[in-house]
Amino acid sequence: MRGVVRRVRRCGPLLLLVLPWLSACASGGGLAAVGWSGRRPAEPWRLPPDAYPTQRLYRVKYDGPDGHAAFKLTLYLEDEHRFRMQAADGLGRRLWELDVDALGDALWLDHRNRRYCAAPGASDLSLVPLARLPLVSLPKLLLGQLPTSPAADLRRGEDTVYYRDARGRLWNGGLTDGRLAWWTQVEAGEAVTSWRREGEDNVFVDRRGEQELRWREVVREPLAAPPRPLEVPAKYVRFDEASCG
């Protein structure tokens, strides 16, 4: 990807947080390991009921102006909105954790710097810009669905979908064999973010931020029991209000 700095640098908390999910945009395509036996989802902006409760392991690569990094990401998905995510380096050392409850409240722990951030709404957690995608959309992104729901101008053909969300943003996507194969988010006639399938990989790109996220699901299994609620460890310091949202 041109314009992306590829020199390895020490990853700060923002980079490590944005890494796993999501900062990106290019052209359509993305996740092969998350198909559901070719069955067309009734609504490609919603997770199919058989997508949860599950726990999934992803291998993730990030490229952006801050450098590049590789890490493991674990998703504990209880339902469409309640989930836990953990990122770890190649040696298994925890980098960060994110917990989003049924009300959309979020708690993020930065284990490297012993800091935390709690937000009454997951979409208000400004530590993860995600091209202005709300945190509650992270499982949808990882599993290859459209991140937001339609609010107006919904049009859907046999292999296409088009709509505007509640913020007026335009989304369009294409389906192959009943599965979403790519989508783009358009603003002022310009594609600003996108996702696509590339074999077994997912690619999510933010053109404005010159960031690319690539991931692959390597393990998927039923979630035997919900993870225990995430708690702030002793001696962790809260991020300042401006950073925490």
C-alpha positions as CSV (number, residue, x, y, z in Angstrom):
1,M,0.0,0.0,0.0
2,R,1.7,3.2,-1.1
3,G,2.2,6.0,1.3
4,V,2.2,3.6,4.3
5,V,5.3,3.7,6.5
6,R,6.6,0.2,6.9
7,R,9.5,0.8,9.2
8,V,9.0,-1.0,12.5
9,R,8.6,1.3,15.4
10,R,7.6,0.9,19.0
11,C,3.8,0.7,19.0
12,G,2.0,3.1,21.4
13,P,-1.3,2.4,23.0
14,L,-3.3,3.9,20.2
15,L,-1.5,1.8,17.5
16,L,-1.9,-1.4,19.6
17,L,-5.6,-0.7,20.1
18,V,-6.4,0.3,16.5
19,L,-4.4,-2.7,15.3
20,P,-6.9,-5.4,15.9
21,W,-9.7,-4.0,14.6
22,L,-9.9,-1.9,12.5
23,S,-8.6,1.3,10.9
24,A,-8.9,1.1,7.1
25,C,-10.2,1.6,3.5
26,A,-9.3,0.6,0.0
27,S,-11.7,-1.4,-2.3
28,G,-14.1,-4.3,-1.6
29,G,-13.5,-7.9,-0.3
30,G,-12.5,-9.9,2.9
31,L,-13.1,-13.0,5.3
32,A,-13.2,-16.5,4.2
33,A,-13.1,-18.4,7.4
34,V,-16.4,-16.9,8.6
35,G,-18.8,-18.2,6.0
36,W,-22.0,-20.0,7.1
37,S,-22.2,-22.9,4.6
38,G,-23.2,-20.6,1.7
39,R,-26.4,-19.6,3.4
40,R,-27.4,-16.1,2.5
41,P,-27.8,-13.9,5.7
42,A,-31.2,-12.3,5.8
43,E,-29.6,-9.0,6.6
44,P,-25.8,-8.6,5.8
45,W,-25.5,-5.9,8.5
46,R,-26.5,-8.3,11.2
47,L,-24.6,-11.3,12.7
48,P,-26.4,-14.6,12.0
49,P,-27.7,-16.2,15.2
50,D,-25.3,-19.1,14.7
51,A,-22.4,-16.7,14.9
52,Y,-22.7,-16.7,18.7
53,P,-22.0,-17.6,21.4
54,T,-18.5,-18.4,20.1
55,Q,-14.9,-17.7,20.8
56,R,-12.5,-17.0,17.9
57,L,-8.8,-16.5,17.5
58,Y,-7.4,-14.2,14.7
59,R,-3.9,-13.5,13.5
60,V,-3.7,-9.8,12.6
61,K,-1.3,-7.6,10.7
62,Y,-1.3,-3.9,10.8
63,D,0.4,-1.3,8.5
64,G,0.2,2.4,8.9
65,P,2.1,5.7,9.5
66,D,3.1,4.4,12.9
67,G,4.8,1.3,11.5
68,H,3.7,-2.2,11.3
69,A,2.9,-5.0,13.8
70,A,1.6,-8.5,14.1
71,F,-0.4,-9.9,17.0
72,K,-3.1,-12.4,18.1
73,L,-6.6,-11.3,18.7
74,T,-9.2,-13.3,20.6
75,L,-12.9,-12.5,20.4
76,Y,-15.4,-13.8,23.0
77,L,-18.8,-13.1,21.4
78,E,-21.9,-13.6,23.6
79,D,-24.4,-12.0,21.2
80,E,-24.5,-9.3,18.6
81,H,-23.6,-6.5,21.1
82,R,-21.9,-8.1,24.1
83,F,-18.3,-9.2,23.6
84,R,-14.8,-9.2,24.9
85,M,-11.5,-8.8,23.0
86,Q,-8.0,-9.5,24.0
87,A,-4.8,-8.7,22.0
88,A,-1.4,-10.5,22.7
89,D,2.0,-10.4,21.1
90,G,3.8,-13.4,19.6
91,L,5.0,-14.5,23.1
92,G,1.5,-14.5,24.5
93,R,2.0,-11.3,26.5
94,R,-1.2,-9.3,26.9
95,L,-1.3,-6.0,25.1
96,W,-4.8,-4.8,25.8
97,E,-8.3,-5.9,26.5
98,L,-11.7,-4.5,25.6
99,D,-15.0,-5.3,27.2
100,V,-18.4,-4.1,25.8
101,D,-21.5,-5.0,27.9
102,A,-25.1,-5.4,26.8
103,L,-25.7,-1.6,27.4
104,G,-22.9,-0.7,25.1
105,D,-20.6,0.5,27.9
106,A,-16.9,-0.1,27.3
107,L,-13.8,-0.7,29.4
108,W,-10.4,-0.8,27.8
109,L,-7.2,-1.9,29.6
110,D,-3.8,-1.0,28.3
111,H,-1.6,-3.6,29.9
112,R,1.7,-2.3,28.6
113,N,1.3,1.1,30.2
114,R,-1.0,0.1,33.1
115,R,-3.8,2.5,32.0
116,Y,-7.5,2.1,31.5
117,C,-10.4,3.8,29.9
118,A,-14.1,3.5,30.8
119,A,-16.8,5.0,28.6
120,P,-20.5,5.0,29.1
121,G,-21.0,4.3,25.4
122,A,-18.7,2.2,23.3
123,S,-19.0,4.6,20.4
124,D,-17.6,7.4,22.6
125,L,-14.3,5.6,23.3
126,S,-12.1,8.0,21.3
127,L,-9.0,5.9,21.8
128,V,-10.2,3.8,18.9
129,P,-11.1,6.0,15.9
130,L,-11.9,3.1,13.6
131,A,-12.7,5.5,10.9
132,R,-15.6,6.6,13.0
133,L,-17.1,3.2,13.4
134,P,-18.6,2.5,16.8
135,L,-16.9,-0.2,18.9
136,V,-20.1,-2.2,19.0
137,S,-19.5,-2.9,15.3
138,L,-16.2,-4.6,15.8
139,P,-17.6,-8.2,15.8
140,K,-19.5,-7.4,12.5
141,L,-16.3,-6.2,11.0
142,L,-14.2,-9.2,12.1
143,L,-16.9,-11.7,10.9
144,G,-17.3,-10.0,7.5
145,Q,-20.6,-8.2,7.9
146,L,-21.6,-4.5,7.2
147,P,-20.6,-2.5,10.3
148,T,-23.8,-0.4,10.5
149,S,-27.5,-0.8,9.9
150,P,-29.6,0.9,7.3
151,A,-31.7,3.9,8.1
152,A,-32.7,5.1,4.7
153,D,-32.5,4.4,0.9
154,L,-32.2,0.7,1.3
155,R,-31.8,-1.1,-2.0
156,R,-30.9,-4.7,-2.3
157,G,-30.5,-6.9,-5.4
158,E,-29.5,-10.6,-5.7
159,D,-25.8,-9.8,-5.3
160,T,-25.7,-6.1,-4.2
161,V,-26.8,-4.0,-1.2
162,Y,-26.9,-0.2,-0.8
163,Y,-28.2,2.1,2.0
164,R,-27.5,5.1,4.2
165,D,-27.0,4.7,8.0
166,A,-28.4,6.9,10.8
167,R,-25.5,9.3,10.3
168,G,-26.2,9.7,6.6
169,R,-23.2,7.7,5.5
170,L,-23.5,5.7,2.3
171,W,-22.7,2.0,2.3
172,N,-22.6,-0.4,-0.7
173,G,-21.5,-3.9,-0.9
174,G,-21.5,-7.0,-3.1
175,L,-22.4,-10.6,-2.3
176,T,-21.0,-13.8,-3.8
177,D,-22.8,-17.1,-3.3
178,G,-25.0,-15.5,-0.6
179,R,-22.1,-14.1,1.4
180,L,-20.9,-10.5,1.7
181,A,-17.6,-10.3,-0.4
182,W,-16.8,-6.6,-0.1
183,W,-18.2,-3.3,1.0
184,T,-17.2,0.4,0.8
185,Q,-18.2,3.5,2.8
186,V,-18.6,6.6,0.6
187,E,-18.5,10.2,1.7
188,A,-18.8,13.1,-0.8
189,G,-18.5,10.7,-3.6
190,E,-15.2,9.3,-2.3
191,A,-14.6,5.8,-0.9
192,V,-13.1,6.5,2.6
193,T,-13.1,3.0,4.1
194,S,-13.5,-0.5,2.7
195,W,-13.4,-4.2,3.4
196,R,-12.9,-7.1,1.1
197,R,-12.1,-10.8,1.1
198,E,-8.8,-12.1,-0.2
199,G,-8.8,-15.8,-0.1
200,E,-8.9,-16.6,3.7
201,D,-7.8,-13.1,4.6
202,N,-9.9,-10.0,5.5
203,V,-8.6,-6.6,4.5
204,F,-9.8,-3.4,6.0
205,V,-8.3,-0.1,4.8
206,D,-8.6,3.6,5.8
207,R,-7.5,5.6,2.9
208,R,-7.4,8.9,4.7
209,G,-5.4,7.5,7.6
210,E,-3.2,5.4,5.2
211,Q,-3.8,2.4,7.4
212,E,-4.4,-1.2,6.5
213,L,-5.5,-4.1,8.7
214,R,-5.4,-7.7,7.6
215,W,-6.6,-10.6,9.6
216,R,-7.4,-14.3,9.4
217,E,-9.6,-16.5,11.6
218,V,-7.6,-19.6,12.7
219,V,-9.8,-21.0,15.5
220,R,-13.5,-21.0,16.1
221,E,-15.4,-22.9,18.8
222,P,-18.5,-22.6,21.0
223,L,-18.2,-20.3,24.0
224,A,-18.6,-22.6,26.9
225,A,-19.3,-19.8,29.4
226,P,-19.3,-16.0,29.3
227,P,-16.0,-14.6,30.4
228,R,-15.9,-13.0,33.8
229,P,-16.6,-9.2,33.8
230,L,-13.4,-7.2,33.1
231,E,-12.1,-5.3,36.1
232,V,-9.5,-2.6,36.4
233,P,-6.4,-3.9,38.1
234,A,-4.9,-2.2,41.0
235,K,-2.4,0.7,40.2
236,Y,-3.8,1.2,36.7
237,V,-4.2,4.9,35.9
238,R,-7.2,6.3,34.0
239,F,-6.6,8.0,30.7
240,D,-7.3,11.7,30.7
241,E,-10.9,12.7,29.8
242,A,-9.9,14.1,26.4
243,S,-8.4,10.8,25.3
244,C,-10.9,8.5,27.0
245,G,-14.0,10.0,25.5
